[in-house]
Amino acid sequence: MSQRAEKAAAWVYIGVWGILAGWFRVPDEPPTLPAAPGETVRSFKPAPQFLAYRKFFFWIFLAFTDGATFVAWLVLVSMMPLVGALTAPLFLAVIVLPDIPVYIGIHLRYDTTWYVLSERSMRIRRGIWVIQETTITYENIQNVEVMQGPVQRYFGIATLHVQTAGGGGGGHEGKGAGMGAHQGVIEGITDAGALRDQIMARVKRSASAGLGDEAAHAGH
């Protein structure tokens, strides 16, 4: 896709996003976590490379499906020129219109995803139609695994799979998109190794001190 087309698509998305965010009252700020006075709370989104990573697969899929549709139209034109000319607007609509909501959906997923880490727990938010938040306390975490495929390596991002004991990390706020019963997913980050080490250090500290979100509530 040319740079000019990309800018035009981004401009359209900004307008659509503004409308959808207003309709569905999508929060502008990241979710909060209980924290003791002076405690550090880190809020962050997936890296911009994650958006490029998602678009990469979108353009590949687009080239395949739209290319196949265009070839089918060329065959029709070669066999029945008049019918091909009359159906040209229909084929154009089939090629273009389905791509718009998919492109918007890619941006929506990126813009509505937040990760928040405190000294005692983490919270993951996703969603626009239904905003879903999952809270995982460090005392429930059993393992944190870094996953990185070849395309992710190209874009410099990776995914963290946070495995919890007995699904206890889900809290009372439901499971977020991409969240299993026994794991949380932090995707599209550039510092996966460092973040894994940070989380595991807090897991060990929480296990030795017996700290959880309850301790944070008690500190208020």
C-alpha positions as CSV (number, residue, x, y, z in Angstrom):
1,M,0.0,0.0,0.0
2,S,1.4,3.5,-0.9
3,Q,2.2,6.0,1.8
4,R,-0.5,8.3,0.5
5,A,-3.2,5.5,0.7
6,E,-1.9,4.7,4.2
7,K,-2.3,8.3,5.3
8,A,-5.8,8.5,3.8
9,A,-6.8,5.2,5.6
10,A,-5.4,6.5,8.9
11,W,-7.3,9.8,8.5
12,V,-10.6,7.9,7.9
13,Y,-9.8,5.7,11.0
14,I,-9.3,8.7,13.2
15,G,-12.7,9.9,12.4
16,V,-14.3,6.5,12.8
17,W,-12.5,5.9,16.1
18,G,-13.7,9.2,17.5
19,I,-17.3,8.3,16.7
20,L,-17.0,4.7,18.1
21,A,-15.2,5.8,21.2
22,G,-18.0,8.3,21.9
23,W,-20.8,5.9,21.2
24,F,-19.3,3.1,23.4
25,R,-17.7,5.4,26.0
26,V,-14.3,3.8,25.5
27,P,-12.1,5.0,28.4
28,D,-9.2,7.2,27.3
29,E,-7.1,6.3,30.3
30,P,-5.6,2.9,31.2
31,P,-7.2,0.8,33.9
32,T,-6.2,1.4,37.5
33,L,-4.8,-1.0,40.1
34,P,-4.8,-0.6,43.9
35,A,-1.4,0.5,45.1
36,A,0.2,1.5,48.3
37,P,1.5,5.1,48.7
38,G,4.8,5.5,46.8
39,E,4.3,2.2,44.9
40,T,5.2,2.2,41.2
41,V,2.4,1.4,38.7
42,R,3.4,1.0,35.1
43,S,0.8,1.4,32.3
44,F,1.6,0.6,28.7
45,K,0.2,-0.4,25.4
46,P,1.5,-2.8,22.8
47,A,4.4,-1.4,20.8
48,P,3.7,0.4,17.5
49,Q,5.4,-2.5,15.8
50,F,2.5,-4.7,16.9
51,L,0.2,-2.6,14.8
52,A,2.5,-2.9,11.8
53,Y,2.7,-6.7,12.5
54,R,-1.1,-7.0,12.4
55,K,-1.3,-4.9,9.2
56,F,1.4,-7.1,7.6
57,F,-0.9,-10.1,7.7
58,F,-3.9,-7.9,6.7
59,W,-2.2,-6.8,3.5
60,I,-1.1,-10.4,2.6
61,F,-4.7,-11.6,3.1
62,L,-5.9,-8.6,1.1
63,A,-3.6,-9.3,-1.8
64,F,-4.7,-12.9,-2.0
65,T,-8.4,-12.4,-1.7
66,D,-8.7,-9.2,-3.7
67,G,-6.3,-10.6,-6.3
68,A,-8.4,-13.7,-6.7
69,T,-11.6,-11.6,-7.1
70,F,-9.9,-9.4,-9.7
71,V,-8.7,-12.4,-11.7
72,A,-12.2,-13.8,-11.6
73,W,-13.5,-10.5,-13.0
74,L,-10.9,-10.5,-15.7
75,V,-12.0,-14.0,-16.8
76,L,-15.6,-12.8,-16.9
77,V,-14.6,-9.8,-19.0
78,S,-12.7,-12.0,-21.4
79,M,-15.6,-14.4,-21.8
80,M,-18.5,-11.9,-21.6
81,P,-17.3,-8.3,-22.0
82,L,-20.7,-6.7,-21.6
83,V,-21.5,-8.7,-18.5
84,G,-18.1,-7.9,-17.1
85,A,-18.5,-4.2,-17.7
86,L,-21.9,-4.2,-16.0
87,T,-20.7,-6.1,-13.0
88,A,-17.6,-4.0,-12.5
89,P,-19.1,-1.9,-9.7
90,L,-20.2,-5.0,-7.9
91,F,-16.7,-6.6,-8.1
92,L,-15.2,-3.3,-6.9
93,A,-17.6,-3.3,-3.9
94,V,-16.7,-6.9,-3.1
95,I,-13.0,-6.0,-3.2
96,V,-13.1,-2.8,-1.2
97,L,-16.0,-2.7,1.2
98,P,-15.1,-5.8,3.4
99,D,-11.6,-4.5,3.8
100,I,-12.7,-1.3,5.6
101,P,-14.2,-2.9,8.8
102,V,-11.2,-5.3,9.0
103,Y,-8.7,-2.4,8.8
104,I,-10.7,-0.5,11.4
105,G,-10.8,-3.6,13.6
106,I,-7.1,-3.9,13.6
107,H,-6.7,-0.4,14.9
108,L,-9.5,-0.8,17.5
109,R,-7.8,-3.9,18.9
110,Y,-4.6,-1.9,19.3
111,D,-6.1,1.2,20.7
112,T,-8.2,-0.5,23.3
113,T,-5.5,-2.8,24.7
114,W,-3.8,-1.8,27.9
115,Y,-1.4,-3.5,30.3
116,V,-1.0,-2.3,33.9
117,L,1.6,-3.7,36.3
118,S,1.8,-2.8,40.0
119,E,4.1,-4.3,42.7
120,R,1.4,-6.9,43.5
121,S,-0.6,-7.7,40.4
122,M,-1.2,-7.0,36.7
123,R,-4.3,-6.0,34.8
124,I,-5.1,-6.6,31.1
125,R,-7.8,-4.7,29.3
126,R,-9.2,-5.3,25.8
127,G,-12.4,-4.6,24.0
128,I,-14.7,-1.8,22.7
129,W,-18.2,-3.3,22.4
130,V,-17.6,-5.1,25.6
131,I,-14.6,-3.9,27.7
132,Q,-13.0,-6.8,29.4
133,E,-10.4,-6.6,32.2
134,T,-8.5,-9.5,33.7
135,T,-6.5,-9.1,37.0
136,I,-3.8,-11.5,37.9
137,T,-2.0,-11.4,41.2
138,Y,1.6,-12.4,41.3
139,E,1.0,-15.0,44.0
140,N,-1.1,-17.0,41.5
141,I,1.5,-17.0,38.7
142,Q,3.3,-20.2,38.1
143,N,5.3,-19.4,35.0
144,V,5.9,-16.7,32.4
145,E,6.9,-17.8,28.9
146,V,8.1,-15.7,26.0
147,M,6.7,-16.7,22.6
148,Q,8.2,-15.2,19.4
149,G,7.6,-16.4,15.8
150,P,9.8,-15.5,12.8
151,V,7.5,-12.7,11.7
152,Q,7.4,-11.3,15.2
153,R,11.2,-11.4,15.3
154,Y,11.3,-9.3,12.1
155,F,9.1,-6.7,13.7
156,G,11.0,-6.9,17.0
157,I,8.1,-7.9,19.2
158,A,7.1,-10.9,21.3
159,T,4.2,-12.3,23.4
160,L,4.3,-13.2,27.1
161,H,2.1,-16.1,28.2
162,V,1.4,-15.7,32.0
163,Q,0.4,-19.1,33.4
164,T,-1.6,-19.1,36.6
165,A,-2.5,-21.7,39.2
166,G,-6.1,-23.1,38.9
167,G,-7.4,-20.1,36.9
168,G,-7.1,-18.0,40.1
169,G,-5.6,-15.1,38.1
170,G,-8.9,-14.3,36.5
171,G,-10.2,-12.3,39.4
172,H,-13.9,-11.2,39.3
173,E,-13.7,-9.1,36.2
174,G,-14.0,-11.8,33.5
175,K,-11.6,-13.1,31.0
176,G,-10.3,-10.8,28.3
177,A,-9.9,-11.5,24.7
178,G,-7.0,-13.8,24.2
179,M,-7.2,-14.9,27.8
180,G,-7.5,-18.5,28.7
181,A,-8.8,-20.0,31.9
182,H,-5.3,-20.4,33.3
183,Q,-3.2,-17.8,31.5
184,G,-3.0,-14.1,30.6
185,V,-1.5,-12.9,27.3
186,I,0.6,-9.7,26.9
187,E,1.3,-9.4,23.2
188,G,3.1,-7.0,21.0
189,I,5.9,-5.9,23.3
190,T,9.5,-5.2,22.6
191,D,11.0,-5.9,26.0
192,A,9.5,-9.3,26.6
193,G,12.6,-10.8,28.2
194,A,13.0,-8.0,30.6
195,L,9.3,-7.9,31.5
196,R,9.3,-11.6,32.1
197,D,12.2,-11.3,34.5
198,Q,10.5,-8.4,36.2
199,I,7.3,-10.3,36.7
200,M,9.0,-13.5,37.9
201,A,11.0,-11.4,40.4
202,R,7.8,-10.0,41.8
203,V,6.3,-13.5,41.8
204,K,9.1,-14.7,44.1
205,R,8.9,-11.6,46.3
206,S,5.1,-12.0,46.6
207,A,5.5,-15.7,47.5
208,S,8.0,-15.0,50.2
209,A,6.1,-12.0,51.6
210,G,2.5,-13.4,51.1
211,L,1.5,-10.2,49.4
212,G,-1.6,-9.9,47.1
213,D,-4.1,-7.3,46.1
214,E,-5.6,-7.6,49.5
215,A,-2.5,-6.1,51.0
216,A,-2.8,-3.2,48.6
217,H,-6.4,-2.6,49.7
218,A,-5.4,-2.7,53.3
219,G,-2.8,0.0,52.7
220,H,-5.5,2.5,51.8
